[in-house]
Amino acid sequence: MGPLQFGQKIDEVAAALGEPVYSFDSANQWVQFTDLGVDTYYTGNDRTLAAVAFDACRGPQVLHTTTRLVGRLPSELTAWIESTAQSLKDMPPGLNGLRVGLNGEAGLPGLGLVMRCQQNGDYSRTRPVLVAREWAESSVDSWEGPIPRREWSFF
C-alpha cells in the first residue's frame, strides 16, 4: 500500500504519509489523514496499523494489478470482483472466494479487501478498505468483524 505496511505504529504511519496526526480516536482506534483522504485503523492492544480506507472522493488511487479500485461505480467492479474471487481458490480456509457482508458490500479476504461504498452526490462510489491478514477472515462482517464500527456507520 504505497509507503504503508501493516504493523506500523501510528507515528510511523504519519511519517510515511508525511502528514501529522492531529488526533487519535481511541474508542474507534482511528486516525484520519484528512489532506490525503486516508483513514487508518489500529489494533486495540499495541496500536499497530491493521486497516486502511481510501476516501472515494478525495483519496489516492489504489490499483490491484491494472484495476483502479477507488472512486468507481460499484457496478464497474462487479465482474472484476467475481473473477478475482474465483482465482483465490488456493488460499487458506476462510480466506478463499467472495464474501458479502450484512450491508451487501463485497469482500475478498484473500486479498484483505473490503469493497465499501461511499455516497458522492447522487451516486455511490467505491471506498476500498485494505486489512491485515489477521483481520481478513471476518473483515466483511460489520456486526462481529474487527473493523471499527465507525467505518461501518459513518460511510
URTA-V160617 format. One record per pair of residues at least 24 apart in sequence whose C-alpha atoms are under 10 Angstrom apart, sorted by the first residue. I is the first residue (numbers start at 1). J is the second residue. D is the distance in whole Angstrom. If there is no record, write none. Layout:
# URTA-V160617
i=I j=J d=D
i=I j=J d=D
This chain:
# URTA-V160617
i=1 j=52 d=9
i=1 j=62 d=8
i=1 j=63 d=9
i=1 j=130 d=9
i=2 j=62 d=9
i=4 j=49 d=9
i=4 j=52 d=9
i=5 j=48 d=10
i=5 j=49 d=7
i=5 j=50 d=9
i=5 j=51 d=10
i=5 j=52 d=10
i=5 j=132 d=9
i=6 j=42 d=9
i=6 j=48 d=7
i=6 j=49 d=5
i=6 j=50 d=6
i=6 j=51 d=7
i=6 j=52 d=9
i=6 j=130 d=10
i=6 j=131 d=8
i=6 j=132 d=6
i=6 j=133 d=9
i=7 j=42 d=9
i=7 j=43 d=9
i=7 j=46 d=9
i=7 j=47 d=8
i=7 j=48 d=5
i=7 j=49 d=5
i=7 j=50 d=7
i=7 j=51 d=10
i=7 j=132 d=8
i=8 j=42 d=9
i=8 j=47 d=9
i=8 j=48 d=5
i=8 j=49 d=5
i=8 j=50 d=9
i=9 j=42 d=8
i=9 j=43 d=10
i=9 j=46 d=8
i=9 j=47 d=6
i=9 j=48 d=5
i=9 j=49 d=6
i=9 j=50 d=10
i=10 j=40 d=9
i=10 j=41 d=9
i=10 j=42 d=8
i=10 j=47 d=7
i=10 j=48 d=7
i=10 j=49 d=7
i=11 j=48 d=10
i=12 j=48 d=9
i=12 j=49 d=9
i=13 j=40 d=9
i=13 j=48 d=9
i=13 j=49 d=8
i=27 j=148 d=9
i=27 j=149 d=10
i=27 j=150 d=9
i=28 j=147 d=9
i=28 j=148 d=6
i=28 j=149 d=7
i=28 j=150 d=6
i=28 j=151 d=9
i=29 j=147 d=9
i=29 j=148 d=7
i=29 j=150 d=9
i=30 j=148 d=8
i=30 j=150 d=9
i=30 j=151 d=9
i=33 j=59 d=10
i=34 j=58 d=9
i=34 j=59 d=9
i=35 j=59 d=9
i=36 j=60 d=7
i=38 j=129 d=10
i=39 j=129 d=9
i=39 j=151 d=9
i=40 j=129 d=9
i=40 j=130 d=10
i=40 j=131 d=10
i=41 j=129 d=10
i=41 j=131 d=9
i=41 j=146 d=10
i=41 j=147 d=8
i=41 j=148 d=7
i=41 j=150 d=10
i=41 j=151 d=9
i=42 j=146 d=10
i=42 j=147 d=9
i=42 j=148 d=9
i=43 j=135 d=10
i=43 j=146 d=9
i=43 j=147 d=9
i=43 j=148 d=10
i=44 j=146 d=10
i=49 j=131 d=9
i=49 j=132 d=8
i=50 j=130 d=8
i=50 j=131 d=6
i=50 j=132 d=5
i=50 j=133 d=8
i=50 j=134 d=8
i=50 j=135 d=7
i=50 j=136 d=10
i=50 j=146 d=9
i=50 j=147 d=9
i=51 j=112 d=9
i=51 j=113 d=10
i=51 j=129 d=7
i=51 j=130 d=5
i=51 j=131 d=4
i=51 j=132 d=6
i=51 j=133 d=10
i=51 j=135 d=8
i=51 j=136 d=10
i=51 j=139 d=10
i=51 j=146 d=9
i=51 j=147 d=7
i=51 j=148 d=10
i=52 j=113 d=10
i=52 j=128 d=8
i=52 j=129 d=6
i=52 j=130 d=5
i=52 j=131 d=7
i=52 j=132 d=9
i=52 j=147 d=10
i=53 j=113 d=10
i=53 j=114 d=9
i=53 j=115 d=10
i=53 j=116 d=9
i=53 j=127 d=7
i=53 j=128 d=6
i=53 j=129 d=4
i=53 j=130 d=6
i=53 j=131 d=9
i=53 j=151 d=9
i=54 j=116 d=10
i=54 j=126 d=9
i=54 j=127 d=6
i=54 j=128 d=6
i=54 j=129 d=7
i=54 j=130 d=9
i=55 j=117 d=10
i=55 j=118 d=8
i=55 j=125 d=9
i=55 j=126 d=8
i=55 j=127 d=6
i=55 j=128 d=8
i=55 j=129 d=9
i=55 j=155 d=10
i=56 j=116 d=9
i=56 j=117 d=8
i=56 j=118 d=6
i=56 j=119 d=8
i=56 j=120 d=8
i=56 j=124 d=9
i=56 j=125 d=6
i=56 j=126 d=6
i=56 j=127 d=5
i=56 j=128 d=8
i=57 j=118 d=8
i=57 j=119 d=9
i=57 j=120 d=7
i=57 j=125 d=8
i=57 j=126 d=9
i=57 j=127 d=9
i=59 j=127 d=9
i=61 j=128 d=10
i=62 j=127 d=10
i=62 j=128 d=8
i=64 j=111 d=9
i=68 j=126 d=10
i=69 j=115 d=8
i=69 j=125 d=10
i=69 j=126 d=7
i=69 j=127 d=8
i=69 j=128 d=7
i=69 j=129 d=10
i=70 j=115 d=9
i=70 j=116 d=10
i=70 j=117 d=10
i=70 j=125 d=8
i=70 j=126 d=5
i=70 j=127 d=6
i=70 j=128 d=6
i=70 j=129 d=10
i=71 j=117 d=9
i=71 j=118 d=9
i=71 j=120 d=9
i=71 j=124 d=9
i=71 j=125 d=5
i=71 j=126 d=5
i=71 j=127 d=6
i=71 j=128 d=9
i=72 j=117 d=9
i=72 j=123 d=10
i=72 j=124 d=8
i=72 j=125 d=5
i=72 j=126 d=5
i=72 j=127 d=8
i=73 j=117 d=9
i=73 j=118 d=10
i=73 j=123 d=8
i=73 j=124 d=6
i=73 j=125 d=5
i=73 j=126 d=6
i=73 j=127 d=10
i=74 j=105 d=9
i=74 j=106 d=10
i=74 j=115 d=8
i=74 j=116 d=9
i=74 j=117 d=7
i=74 j=118 d=10
i=74 j=123 d=10
i=74 j=124 d=7
i=74 j=125 d=6
i=74 j=126 d=6
i=74 j=127 d=9
i=75 j=124 d=10
i=75 j=125 d=9
i=75 j=126 d=9
i=76 j=125 d=10
i=76 j=126 d=10
i=77 j=115 d=9
i=77 j=126 d=9
i=78 j=106 d=9
i=81 j=106 d=8
i=81 j=107 d=8
i=81 j=108 d=8
i=81 j=115 d=9
i=82 j=106 d=9
i=82 j=108 d=9
i=84 j=108 d=8
i=84 j=110 d=10
i=84 j=111 d=9
i=85 j=109 d=9
i=85 j=110 d=8
i=85 j=111 d=9
i=92 j=137 d=10
i=93 j=137 d=9
i=94 j=136 d=9
i=94 j=137 d=6
i=94 j=138 d=8
i=95 j=133 d=9
i=95 j=136 d=7
i=95 j=137 d=6
i=95 j=138 d=9
i=96 j=137 d=9
i=98 j=140 d=10
i=99 j=137 d=9
i=99 j=138 d=9
i=99 j=139 d=9
i=99 j=140 d=7
i=99 j=141 d=9
i=100 j=140 d=7
i=100 j=141 d=8
i=101 j=138 d=9
i=101 j=139 d=9
i=101 j=140 d=5
i=101 j=141 d=5
i=101 j=142 d=7
i=101 j=143 d=9
i=101 j=145 d=10
i=102 j=140 d=8
i=102 j=141 d=6
i=102 j=142 d=7
i=102 j=143 d=8
i=103 j=140 d=9
i=103 j=141 d=9
i=103 j=142 d=7
i=103 j=143 d=10
i=103 j=152 d=9
i=104 j=140 d=9
i=104 j=141 d=10
i=105 j=140 d=8
i=105 j=141 d=10
i=105 j=142 d=10
i=106 j=140 d=7
i=107 j=136 d=9
i=107 j=137 d=10
i=107 j=138 d=10
i=107 j=139 d=8
i=107 j=140 d=6
i=107 j=141 d=9
i=108 j=136 d=8
i=108 j=137 d=9
i=108 j=139 d=9
i=108 j=140 d=8
i=109 j=133 d=8
i=109 j=135 d=9
i=109 j=136 d=5
i=109 j=137 d=6
i=109 j=138 d=8
i=109 j=139 d=7
i=109 j=140 d=8
i=110 j=136 d=7
i=110 j=137 d=8
i=111 j=136 d=8
i=112 j=136 d=5
i=112 j=137 d=8
i=112 j=139 d=8
i=112 j=140 d=10
i=113 j=139 d=8
i=113 j=140 d=9
i=114 j=139 d=7
i=114 j=140 d=6
i=114 j=141 d=10
i=115 j=140 d=9
i=116 j=140 d=9
i=116 j=151 d=9
i=116 j=152 d=9
i=116 j=155 d=8
i=117 j=152 d=10
i=117 j=155 d=7
i=118 j=154 d=9
i=118 j=155 d=5
i=119 j=155 d=7
i=127 j=155 d=9
